Amino acid sequence: MTDNVSKIVGAFLKLSQAERRKVVEVVAKLQTAPGALNESRIIKSFGLESMENSTTINFAPIPGGCPTCGK
């Protein structure tokens, strides 16, 4: 099993039963969706707008240095 698959399975096992049913529903729809699937189409089609722009990484220097490593 690849590292990516292991992470997905691990995250899936931490979900509630209702959340697991929703994930299975979305994956089933993704597998049968016609045409090319891109991220924006998936977000709009499955009501995942909360995922859009959910991760922001800023590598610019900040005053005082990095809060994690101090550099």
Order of alpha helices (4+ residues) and beta strands (2+ residues): alpha-alpha-alpha
